[in-house]
Amino acid sequence: MLNRKKHLGQHFLNNKKILEEMARAAEISKNDIVLEVGPGLGSLTEILAARAKKVIAVEKDRELIPILRERFRNYKNVEIIQGDILKIENWKVKIGNFKVVANLPYYITSRFLRLFLSQTEFGSKLMVLMVQKEVAERICAKPPKMNLLALSVQLYAKPEIIRKVSKGQFSPPPKVDSAIIKISLRRPTSKSEQILALAKIAFQQKRKMLRHSLKHVTCNIKHETRDSSFMLHDSRFNRRPEELSLEDWSGLTQHLLIKGESGE
């Protein structure tokens, strides 16, 4: 009997209808290469393999590798790789454009998203992920409940919740419910990193209005002036960071070009 490893966040989903819904949401065709993270026992892998040109499944648990390789020994379009998806140099996948479909170990969700959304050279164009319901809701948040995770994702992609999944659908059941989230990537703008840098400073003091939290930001102000009086006249600076939309943050970078970090 296989022992589930809590430290690897192993909660296996075997409901075929839900797994098929994930595959449909990813709009997989015979032209697609799919990267699956944490295939577990291969239930989702099998569904993906029936639809895709190729499935590359990256599994961290060494004990699962022989089980997966045995299950897919007759599948010419399935490659099983043992490694940590967060350590790119270890999993050696060079596949051009691809889609990501995964029942992610919950403890890696934020790090995984930061890695694959910001590193455009990986070539991912769409993700369909099973994540904690609360995390899915945070990712899709809008003002006045915006947060740094939502902004970090929405700068690079359009997220949407496909459906909620109760914890009872997993073995063993986790402590919280889950959700399938679809993340359609878009080309980042030249300002994406500047927007994120500015937002990170503001969210460090998220209870304060921006005219206070950004007061000590080292910046250049357009039109070659060091006069910061425009903060008093721009209503966005009289709001807290969670009240600003992606468009608001983009607009702020028309005034501020981050050169350094905040300081006293």
C-alpha positions as a LaTeX table, in Angstrom:
\begin{tabular}{lrrr}
\hline
Residue & $x$ (\AA) & $y$ (\AA) & $z$ (\AA) \\
\hline
Met1 & 0.00 & 0.00 & 0.00 \\
Leu2 & 1.32 & 3.42 & $-0.99$ \\
Asn3 & 1.92 & 5.82 & 1.89 \\
Arg4 & 0.74 & 9.36 & 1.15 \\
Lys5 & 3.41 & 11.93 & 2.00 \\
Lys6 & 1.97 & 14.90 & 3.85 \\
His7 & 5.11 & 16.98 & 3.33 \\
Leu8 & 4.62 & 16.65 & $-0.43$ \\
Gly9 & 0.98 & 17.72 & $-0.22$ \\
Gln10 & $-0.29$ & 14.46 & $-1.71$ \\
His11 & $-4.08$ & 14.40 & $-2.08$ \\
Phe12 & $-5.07$ & 12.25 & $-5.05$ \\
Leu13 & $-8.17$ & 13.08 & $-7.10$ \\
Asn14 & $-9.73$ & 10.09 & $-8.85$ \\
Asn15 & $-13.10$ & 11.52 & $-9.93$ \\
Lys16 & $-12.92$ & 11.00 & $-13.68$ \\
Lys17 & $-15.61$ & 13.58 & $-14.49$ \\
Ile18 & $-13.70$ & 16.32 & $-12.68$ \\
Leu19 & $-10.42$ & 15.29 & $-14.31$ \\
Glu20 & $-12.07$ & 15.36 & $-17.74$ \\
Glu21 & $-13.41$ & 18.82 & $-16.95$ \\
Met22 & $-9.85$ & 19.99 & $-16.32$ \\
Ala23 & $-8.78$ & 18.61 & $-19.70$ \\
Arg24 & $-11.71$ & 20.28 & $-21.47$ \\
Ala25 & $-10.95$ & 23.61 & $-19.81$ \\
Ala26 & $-7.41$ & 23.39 & $-21.19$ \\
Glu27 & $-8.81$ & 22.97 & $-24.72$ \\
Ile28 & $-6.27$ & 20.27 & $-25.47$ \\
Ser29 & $-5.83$ & 19.11 & $-29.04$ \\
Lys30 & $-3.55$ & 16.64 & $-30.80$ \\
Asn31 & $-1.20$ & 19.56 & $-31.53$ \\
Asp32 & $-0.62$ & 20.36 & $-27.86$ \\
Ile33 & 2.24 & 19.49 & $-25.55$ \\
Val34 & 1.07 & 19.36 & $-21.94$ \\
Leu35 & 3.18 & 19.71 & $-18.82$ \\
Glu36 & 1.61 & 17.99 & $-15.82$ \\
Val37 & 2.96 & 18.74 & $-12.35$ \\
Gly38 & 2.57 & 16.11 & $-9.64$ \\
Pro39 & 0.82 & 13.34 & $-11.61$ \\
Gly40 & 0.50 & 11.15 & $-8.52$ \\
Leu41 & $-0.84$ & 7.78 & $-9.65$ \\
Gly42 & $-1.54$ & 8.99 & $-13.18$ \\
Ser43 & $-5.34$ & 9.39 & $-13.28$ \\
Leu44 & $-5.18$ & 12.83 & $-14.90$ \\
Thr45 & $-2.16$ & 11.82 & $-16.99$ \\
Glu46 & $-4.19$ & 9.12 & $-18.70$ \\
Ile47 & $-6.94$ & 11.56 & $-19.67$ \\
Leu48 & $-4.42$ & 14.11 & $-20.96$ \\
Ala49 & $-2.55$ & 11.47 & $-22.98$ \\
Ala50 & $-5.74$ & 10.57 & $-24.86$ \\
Arg51 & $-6.07$ & 14.17 & $-26.06$ \\
Ala52 & $-2.57$ & 15.64 & $-26.41$ \\
Lys53 & 0.33 & 15.25 & $-28.77$ \\
Lys54 & 2.60 & 14.67 & $-25.78$ \\
Val55 & 2.35 & 14.73 & $-21.97$ \\
Ile56 & 5.40 & 15.46 & $-19.85$ \\
Ala57 & 4.65 & 14.54 & $-16.24$ \\
Val58 & 7.05 & 15.82 & $-13.57$ \\
Glu59 & 6.81 & 13.99 & $-10.23$ \\
Lys60 & 8.90 & 14.76 & $-7.15$ \\
Asp61 & 8.12 & 11.55 & $-5.22$ \\
Arg62 & 10.67 & 8.91 & $-6.25$ \\
Glu63 & 8.41 & 6.10 & $-5.03$ \\
Leu64 & 5.75 & 7.02 & $-7.58$ \\
Ile65 & 8.08 & 6.98 & $-10.59$ \\
Pro66 & 8.14 & 3.17 & $-11.13$ \\
Ile67 & 4.35 & 3.06 & $-10.68$ \\
Leu68 & 3.87 & 5.75 & $-13.31$ \\
Arg69 & 6.38 & 4.26 & $-15.74$ \\
Glu70 & 4.72 & 0.88 & $-15.47$ \\
Arg71 & 1.25 & 2.34 & $-16.02$ \\
Phe72 & 2.35 & 4.26 & $-19.12$ \\
Arg73 & 4.90 & 1.85 & $-20.53$ \\
Asn74 & 2.84 & 1.44 & $-23.71$ \\
Tyr75 & 2.12 & 5.14 & $-24.17$ \\
Lys76 & 4.48 & 6.64 & $-26.73$ \\
Asn77 & 3.31 & 10.18 & $-25.98$ \\
Val78 & 3.91 & 10.16 & $-22.20$ \\
Glu79 & 7.25 & 11.06 & $-20.62$ \\
Ile80 & 7.72 & 10.64 & $-16.87$ \\
Ile81 & 10.37 & 12.82 & $-15.22$ \\
Gln82 & 11.46 & 12.62 & $-11.60$ \\
Gly83 & 12.30 & 16.04 & $-10.22$ \\
Asp84 & 11.24 & 19.20 & $-8.46$ \\
Ile85 & 9.27 & 21.47 & $-10.79$ \\
Leu86 & 10.51 & 24.52 & $-8.86$ \\
Lys87 & 14.11 & 23.66 & $-9.74$ \\
Ile88 & 14.05 & 24.09 & $-13.46$ \\
Glu89 & 17.57 & 22.82 & $-14.02$ \\
Asn90 & 16.54 & 19.46 & $-12.57$ \\
Trp91 & 13.64 & 18.54 & $-14.82$ \\
Lys92 & 15.25 & 19.31 & $-18.20$ \\
Val93 & 12.13 & 20.10 & $-20.18$ \\
Lys94 & 12.73 & 22.09 & $-23.36$ \\
Ile95 & 9.47 & 21.88 & $-25.21$ \\
Gly96 & 8.61 & 25.27 & $-26.69$ \\
Asn97 & 4.97 & 26.31 & $-26.38$ \\
Phe98 & 3.00 & 24.14 & $-23.98$ \\
Lys99 & 0.00 & 24.05 & $-21.67$ \\
Val100 & 0.10 & 23.27 & $-17.97$ \\
Val101 & $-2.56$ & 21.05 & $-16.43$ \\
Ala102 & $-2.00$ & 20.03 & $-12.83$ \\
Asn103 & $-3.45$ & 19.08 & $-9.49$ \\
Leu104 & $-0.80$ & 21.19 & $-7.78$ \\
Pro105 & 0.54 & 20.38 & $-4.33$ \\
Tyr106 & $-1.01$ & 23.30 & $-2.50$ \\
Tyr107 & 2.15 & 24.36 & $-0.70$ \\
Ile108 & 3.93 & 25.24 & $-3.98$ \\
Thr109 & 1.09 & 27.18 & $-5.64$ \\
Ser110 & 2.38 & 30.72 & $-5.12$ \\
Arg111 & 5.99 & 29.87 & $-5.96$ \\
Phe112 & 4.92 & 27.91 & $-9.02$ \\
Leu113 & 2.83 & 30.79 & $-10.34$ \\
Arg114 & 5.60 & 33.34 & $-9.77$ \\
Leu115 & 8.04 & 31.12 & $-11.63$ \\
Phe116 & 5.93 & 30.23 & $-14.64$ \\
Leu117 & 4.21 & 33.59 & $-15.09$ \\
Ser118 & 7.33 & 35.75 & $-14.94$ \\
Gln119 & 9.67 & 33.48 & $-16.91$ \\
Thr120 & 8.23 & 33.88 & $-20.40$ \\
Glu121 & 11.02 & 31.81 & $-21.95$ \\
Phe122 & 9.36 & 28.67 & $-20.60$ \\
Gly123 & 6.71 & 29.11 & $-23.28$ \\
Ser124 & 3.58 & 28.27 & $-21.28$ \\
Lys125 & 0.45 & 29.70 & $-22.91$ \\
Leu126 & $-2.35$ & 28.37 & $-20.71$ \\
Met127 & $-2.69$ & 26.76 & $-17.28$ \\
Val128 & $-5.53$ & 24.78 & $-15.76$ \\
Leu129 & $-4.77$ & 24.13 & $-12.11$ \\
Met130 & $-6.44$ & 22.56 & $-9.11$ \\
Val131 & $-5.68$ & 24.84 & $-6.16$ \\
Gln132 & $-7.18$ & 25.70 & $-2.78$ \\
Lys133 & $-10.54$ & 27.43 & $-3.22$ \\
Glu134 & $-9.43$ & 30.36 & $-1.10$ \\
Val135 & $-6.30$ & 30.81 & $-3.22$ \\
Ala136 & $-8.34$ & 30.67 & $-6.45$ \\
Glu137 & $-10.64$ & 33.38 & $-5.09$ \\
Arg138 & $-7.66$ & 35.52 & $-4.09$ \\
Ile139 & $-6.11$ & 35.16 & $-7.55$ \\
Cys140 & $-9.34$ & 36.32 & $-9.23$ \\
Ala141 & $-10.00$ & 39.17 & $-6.77$ \\
Lys142 & $-10.95$ & 42.66 & $-7.91$ \\
Pro143 & $-11.03$ & 45.98 & $-6.03$ \\
Pro144 & $-11.79$ & 46.61 & $-3.21$ \\
Lys145 & $-10.38$ & 43.17 & $-2.35$ \\
Met146 & $-7.32$ & 43.27 & $-4.58$ \\
Asn147 & $-4.16$ & 41.65 & $-3.19$ \\
Leu148 & $-0.57$ & 41.23 & $-4.26$ \\
Leu149 & $-1.10$ & 37.64 & $-5.47$ \\
Ala150 & $-4.02$ & 38.71 & $-7.67$ \\
Leu151 & $-2.05$ & 41.59 & $-9.11$ \\
Ser152 & 1.00 & 39.36 & $-9.69$ \\
Val153 & $-1.11$ & 36.91 & $-11.71$ \\
Gln154 & $-3.34$ & 39.41 & $-13.51$ \\
Leu155 & $-0.34$ & 41.36 & $-14.78$ \\
Tyr156 & 0.60 & 38.34 & $-16.87$ \\
Ala157 & $-2.65$ & 36.45 & $-17.38$ \\
Lys158 & $-6.44$ & 36.35 & $-17.26$ \\
Pro159 & $-7.59$ & 34.02 & $-14.45$ \\
Glu160 & $-11.07$ & 32.51 & $-14.07$ \\
Ile161 & $-12.57$ & 29.92 & $-11.74$ \\
Ile162 & $-14.02$ & 26.98 & $-13.67$ \\
Arg163 & $-15.64$ & 25.18 & $-10.73$ \\
Lys164 & $-15.37$ & 24.43 & $-7.02$ \\
Val165 & $-14.36$ & 20.93 & $-5.86$ \\
Ser166 & $-15.22$ & 19.66 & $-2.39$ \\
Lys167 & $-12.50$ & 18.18 & $-0.20$ \\
Gly168 & $-14.37$ & 14.86 & $-0.10$ \\
Gln169 & $-13.37$ & 14.21 & $-3.73$ \\
Phe170 & $-9.75$ & 13.62 & $-2.70$ \\
Ser171 & $-7.94$ & 10.72 & $-1.06$ \\
Pro172 & $-6.95$ & 11.46 & 1.61 \\
Pro173 & $-9.25$ & 14.50 & 1.89 \\
Pro174 & $-7.47$ & 17.80 & 2.53 \\
Lys175 & $-8.68$ & 20.21 & 5.21 \\
Val176 & $-10.09$ & 22.70 & 2.70 \\
Asp177 & $-12.13$ & 22.74 & $-0.51$ \\
Ser178 & $-10.48$ & 23.25 & $-3.87$ \\
Ala179 & $-11.19$ & 24.94 & $-7.19$ \\
Ile180 & $-10.19$ & 24.50 & $-10.80$ \\
Ile181 & $-8.73$ & 27.73 & $-12.12$ \\
Lys182 & $-7.94$ & 28.55 & $-15.74$ \\
Ile183 & $-5.12$ & 31.03 & $-16.34$ \\
Ser184 & $-4.78$ & 32.31 & $-19.91$ \\
Leu185 & $-1.39$ & 33.92 & $-20.34$ \\
Arg186 & $-0.84$ & 37.14 & $-22.23$ \\
Arg187 & 2.30 & 38.91 & $-23.31$ \\
Pro188 & 3.60 & 41.08 & $-20.45$ \\
Thr189 & 4.01 & 44.78 & $-21.14$ \\
Ser190 & 7.24 & 46.68 & $-20.68$ \\
Lys191 & 5.76 & 48.12 & $-17.47$ \\
Ser192 & 4.84 & 44.83 & $-15.80$ \\
Glu193 & 7.93 & 44.63 & $-13.62$ \\
Gln194 & 7.67 & 48.32 & $-12.68$ \\
Ile195 & 4.01 & 47.89 & $-11.69$ \\
Leu196 & 4.83 & 44.87 & $-9.55$ \\
Ala197 & 7.78 & 46.63 & $-7.89$ \\
Leu198 & 5.58 & 49.60 & $-7.00$ \\
Ala199 & 2.75 & 47.38 & $-5.73$ \\
Lys200 & 5.08 & 45.34 & $-3.52$ \\
Ile201 & 6.16 & 48.49 & $-1.72$ \\
Ala202 & 2.57 & 49.65 & $-1.23$ \\
Phe203 & 1.30 & 46.26 & $-0.02$ \\
Gln204 & 4.01 & 46.18 & 2.65 \\
Gln205 & 1.91 & 48.88 & 4.33 \\
Lys206 & $-1.47$ & 47.91 & 2.93 \\
Arg207 & $-3.45$ & 49.69 & 5.67 \\
Lys208 & $-2.00$ & 53.04 & 4.60 \\
Met209 & $-3.08$ & 55.23 & 1.71 \\
Leu210 & $-0.63$ & 55.28 & $-1.17$ \\
Arg211 & 0.35 & 58.89 & $-0.53$ \\
His212 & 1.83 & 57.64 & 2.74 \\
Ser213 & 3.15 & 54.20 & 1.77 \\
Leu214 & 4.86 & 55.52 & $-1.40$ \\
Lys215 & 6.07 & 58.75 & 0.17 \\
His216 & 9.65 & 57.58 & 0.51 \\
Val217 & 9.94 & 55.71 & $-2.76$ \\
Thr218 & 13.07 & 56.66 & $-4.65$ \\
Cys219 & 11.79 & 57.51 & $-8.08$ \\
Asn220 & 12.00 & 59.64 & $-11.15$ \\
Ile221 & 8.93 & 61.71 & $-11.92$ \\
Lys222 & 8.19 & 62.38 & $-15.55$ \\
His223 & 8.82 & 65.80 & $-17.06$ \\
Glu224 & 12.15 & 65.85 & $-15.22$ \\
Thr225 & 10.78 & 67.26 & $-11.98$ \\
Arg226 & 11.27 & 66.11 & $-8.41$ \\
Asp227 & 8.03 & 67.79 & $-7.34$ \\
Ser228 & 5.72 & 65.15 & $-5.82$ \\
Ser229 & 2.73 & 67.50 & $-5.35$ \\
Phe230 & 0.81 & 65.55 & $-8.02$ \\
Met231 & 0.18 & 62.93 & $-5.29$ \\
Leu232 & $-2.17$ & 65.42 & $-3.64$ \\
His233 & $-4.23$ & 65.87 & $-6.79$ \\
Asp234 & $-4.40$ & 62.29 & $-8.06$ \\
Ser235 & $-7.24$ & 60.50 & $-6.25$ \\
Arg236 & $-5.51$ & 57.12 & $-6.63$ \\
Phe237 & $-2.97$ & 58.18 & $-4.02$ \\
Asn238 & $-5.80$ & 58.66 & $-1.54$ \\
Arg239 & $-6.72$ & 54.97 & $-1.70$ \\
Arg240 & $-5.26$ & 51.84 & $-0.18$ \\
Pro241 & $-3.54$ & 49.29 & $-2.43$ \\
Glu242 & $-6.38$ & 46.74 & $-2.32$ \\
Glu243 & $-8.72$ & 49.42 & $-3.74$ \\
Leu244 & $-6.74$ & 49.88 & $-6.95$ \\
Ser245 & $-7.34$ & 47.95 & $-10.17$ \\
Leu246 & $-4.71$ & 46.70 & $-12.57$ \\
Glu247 & $-5.50$ & 49.71 & $-14.77$ \\
Asp248 & $-4.94$ & 52.04 & $-11.81$ \\
Trp249 & $-1.52$ & 50.53 & $-11.11$ \\
Ser250 & $-0.64$ & 50.81 & $-14.77$ \\
Gly251 & $-1.63$ & 54.45 & $-14.73$ \\
Leu252 & 0.57 & 55.18 & $-11.74$ \\
Thr253 & 3.63 & 54.05 & $-13.64$ \\
Gln254 & 3.00 & 56.93 & $-16.03$ \\
His255 & 4.18 & 59.10 & $-13.13$ \\
Leu256 & 6.58 & 56.84 & $-11.29$ \\
Leu257 & 9.56 & 54.96 & $-12.66$ \\
Ile258 & 11.01 & 52.91 & $-9.82$ \\
Lys259 & 14.75 & 53.26 & $-9.38$ \\
Gly260 & 15.23 & 52.00 & $-5.85$ \\
Glu261 & 13.44 & 50.78 & $-2.76$ \\
Ser262 & 11.40 & 52.61 & $-0.19$ \\
Gly263 & 13.22 & 53.89 & 2.87 \\
Glu264 & 12.96 & 56.29 & 5.71 \\
\hline
\end{tabular}
